């Protein structure tokens, strides 16, 4: 389940169509003072950096009619932390998916036809815990997203580099709380759908094989 969750996070965070939709909805380019094309380029700098397609987030752009360095030193240092967090998440995802594959294989070879019944029963137990945690997080985010997002950063980062000034720093204007709230809700919905699909798949295979 954690492997599925992190896979969905990875997909959503690098889905360019999602960025385009939110940017258009929030009129982000105009509020920053750049063209739509420039905003796409600015976003790709960040995403390419996280994907190891570039070594830094250096670059210039015309903002409100003035050419300037896109990201300042504070933003650059924060992205170093974000990249480290992303890399660790990928390692955890890989370990979870490999571990799940090994456990599935062990149960299958030991139980054959009863394996999908065991899968389903174990899955339901784990799902109760996992769903409870995500329901609580989802409710927290709906009630007070700003507090949720602040606590998220306090938990994952050991510095205050994530506290950016919208008056001087572009990154916070590109992805304000409205952006992240839409992203979090999308992730939660996709996780719910994926876990439900997996449960139904176990039920189907259990009846098909038994």
C-alpha positions as CSV (number, residue, x, y, z in Angstrom):
1,X,0.0,0.0,0.0
2,X,2.8,2.4,0.8
3,X,4.4,1.5,-2.6
4,X,1.1,2.3,-4.3
5,X,0.8,5.6,-2.4
6,X,4.3,6.7,-3.3
7,X,3.8,5.7,-6.9
8,X,0.7,7.9,-7.1
9,X,2.5,10.8,-5.5
10,X,5.3,10.5,-8.0
11,X,2.8,10.4,-10.9
12,X,0.8,13.4,-9.7
13,X,3.8,15.5,-8.9
14,X,5.2,15.1,-12.4
15,X,2.0,15.3,-14.4
16,X,2.4,18.3,-16.6
17,X,-1.3,18.4,-17.5
18,X,-2.2,18.9,-13.9
19,X,0.2,21.9,-13.6
20,X,-1.3,23.4,-16.8
21,X,-4.8,22.9,-15.5
22,X,-4.1,24.6,-12.1
23,X,-2.0,27.4,-13.7
24,X,-4.9,28.2,-16.0
25,X,-7.5,28.0,-13.3
26,X,-5.5,30.2,-10.9
27,X,-4.3,32.6,-13.7
28,X,-0.8,31.9,-12.3
29,X,1.3,33.3,-15.2
30,X,-0.4,36.7,-15.1
31,X,-0.3,37.0,-11.3
32,X,3.5,36.4,-11.4
33,X,4.0,38.6,-14.4
34,X,5.3,36.1,-17.0
35,X,4.0,34.5,-20.1
36,X,2.5,31.0,-20.1
37,X,5.5,29.7,-22.0
38,X,7.9,31.1,-19.4
39,X,5.9,29.6,-16.6
40,X,6.1,26.2,-18.2
41,X,9.9,26.6,-18.6
42,X,10.2,27.7,-15.0
43,X,8.3,24.6,-13.8
44,X,10.3,22.3,-16.0
45,X,13.5,23.6,-14.4
46,X,12.2,22.4,-11.0
47,X,10.9,19.0,-12.3
48,X,14.0,18.3,-14.4
49,X,16.2,19.0,-11.4
50,X,14.2,16.5,-9.2
51,X,14.5,13.9,-12.0
52,X,18.3,14.4,-12.3
53,X,18.0,15.9,-15.8
54,X,19.9,19.0,-14.7
55,X,22.3,19.8,-11.9
56,X,20.7,22.9,-10.6
57,X,17.8,25.3,-10.9
58,X,19.8,28.2,-12.2
59,X,18.1,30.3,-14.9
60,X,16.8,33.7,-15.9
61,X,13.4,34.9,-17.1
62,X,11.6,38.1,-17.8
63,X,9.3,38.8,-14.8
64,X,7.0,41.9,-14.9
65,X,9.1,43.2,-17.8
66,X,12.5,42.8,-16.0
67,X,15.0,40.0,-16.7
68,X,16.0,38.4,-13.4
69,X,17.4,35.2,-11.8
70,X,14.3,33.0,-11.4
71,X,15.1,31.4,-8.1
72,X,17.1,33.0,-5.3
73,X,19.5,31.2,-2.9
74,X,16.9,30.3,-0.4
75,X,14.7,28.6,-3.0
76,X,17.7,26.7,-4.4
77,X,18.7,25.4,-0.9
78,X,15.1,24.4,-0.3
79,X,15.0,22.4,-3.6
80,X,18.1,20.6,-2.4
81,X,16.1,19.4,0.6
82,X,13.1,18.5,-1.6
83,X,15.3,16.5,-4.0
84,X,16.8,14.6,-1.1
85,X,13.2,13.9,0.2
86,X,12.1,12.7,-3.2
87,X,15.1,10.4,-3.6
88,X,14.4,8.8,-0.2
89,X,10.8,8.4,-1.2
90,X,11.8,6.5,-4.3
91,X,14.0,4.2,-2.2
92,X,11.2,3.5,0.2
93,X,8.8,2.8,-2.7
94,X,11.2,0.4,-4.3
95,X,11.7,-1.5,-1.0
96,X,8.0,-1.7,-0.4
97,X,7.2,-3.0,-3.9
98,X,10.0,-5.5,-3.8
99,X,8.9,-6.6,-0.3
100,X,5.3,-7.0,-1.4
101,X,6.4,-9.1,-4.5
102,X,8.4,-11.4,-2.3
103,X,5.6,-11.8,0.2
104,X,3.1,-12.5,-2.6
105,X,5.4,-15.1,-4.0
106,X,6.0,-16.8,-0.6
107,X,2.3,-17.0,0.1
108,X,1.6,-18.3,-3.5
109,X,4.1,-21.1,-3.4
110,X,3.0,-22.2,0.1
111,X,-0.7,-22.1,-0.4
112,X,-1.5,-22.1,-4.2
113,X,-5.3,-22.0,-4.5
114,X,-5.8,-20.5,-1.1
115,X,-3.3,-17.8,-1.7
116,X,-5.9,-15.2,-3.0
117,X,-8.1,-15.8,0.0
118,X,-5.1,-15.1,2.2
119,X,-4.2,-12.1,0.1
120,X,-7.7,-10.7,0.5
121,X,-7.9,-11.3,4.3
122,X,-4.5,-9.8,4.9
123,X,-5.2,-6.9,2.6
124,X,-8.5,-6.1,4.4
125,X,-6.7,-6.0,7.7
126,X,-4.0,-3.7,6.4
127,X,-6.5,-1.6,4.5
128,X,-8.4,-0.8,7.7
129,X,-5.3,0.6,9.2
130,X,-4.1,2.4,6.1
131,X,-7.6,3.8,5.3
132,X,-8.0,5.0,8.9
133,X,-4.7,6.9,8.7
134,X,-5.5,8.5,5.3
135,X,-9.1,9.3,6.3
136,X,-7.7,11.2,9.3
137,X,-5.1,13.0,7.2
138,X,-7.8,13.8,4.5
139,X,-10.1,15.2,7.2
140,X,-7.3,17.3,8.7
141,X,-6.5,18.7,5.2
142,X,-10.2,19.5,4.5
143,X,-10.7,21.2,7.9
144,X,-7.5,23.3,7.9
145,X,-5.2,22.8,4.9
146,X,-2.8,25.6,5.9
147,X,-2.2,23.9,9.3
148,X,-1.9,20.5,7.7
149,X,0.6,21.8,5.1
150,X,2.6,23.6,7.8
151,X,2.8,20.4,10.0
152,X,3.8,18.4,6.9
153,X,6.8,20.6,6.4
154,X,7.7,20.7,10.1
155,X,7.7,16.9,10.1
156,X,9.8,16.4,6.9
157,X,12.2,19.3,7.0
158,X,14.7,20.3,9.8
159,X,15.0,23.9,8.7
160,X,12.8,26.8,7.7
161,X,13.9,27.2,4.1
162,X,10.4,26.2,3.0
163,X,9.1,29.5,4.4
164,X,9.3,31.6,1.3
165,X,8.3,35.2,0.8
166,X,5.7,35.7,-1.9
167,X,6.9,39.4,-2.3
168,X,10.3,38.4,-3.5
169,X,10.4,34.7,-4.3
170,X,8.7,33.2,-7.3
171,X,8.4,29.6,-6.3
172,X,5.8,30.2,-3.6
173,X,3.7,32.2,-6.2
174,X,4.0,29.3,-8.7
175,X,2.7,26.8,-6.3
176,X,0.7,28.5,-3.5
177,X,-1.5,26.6,-1.0
178,X,-4.4,26.4,-3.5
179,X,-2.1,24.4,-5.8
180,X,-1.0,22.0,-3.1
181,X,-4.5,21.5,-1.7
182,X,-5.6,20.5,-5.2
183,X,-2.6,18.2,-5.5
184,X,-3.2,16.5,-2.1
185,X,-6.9,16.0,-2.7
186,X,-6.1,14.4,-6.1
187,X,-3.5,12.1,-4.5
188,X,-6.0,11.0,-1.8
189,X,-8.7,10.3,-4.4
190,X,-6.4,8.3,-6.6
191,X,-5.1,6.3,-3.6
192,X,-8.6,5.4,-2.6
193,X,-9.6,4.3,-6.1
194,X,-6.4,2.3,-6.5
195,X,-6.8,0.5,-3.2
196,X,-10.4,-0.3,-3.9
197,X,-9.5,-1.6,-7.3
198,X,-6.9,-3.9,-5.8
199,X,-9.4,-5.2,-3.2
200,X,-11.9,-6.0,-6.0
201,X,-9.1,-7.7,-8.0
202,X,-8.3,-10.0,-5.1
203,X,-12.0,-10.8,-4.7
204,X,-12.3,-11.6,-8.4
205,X,-9.2,-13.8,-8.5
206,X,-10.2,-15.5,-5.2
207,X,-13.5,-16.6,-6.8
208,X,-12.0,-17.4,-10.1
209,X,-9.3,-19.7,-8.8
210,X,-11.0,-21.3,-5.7
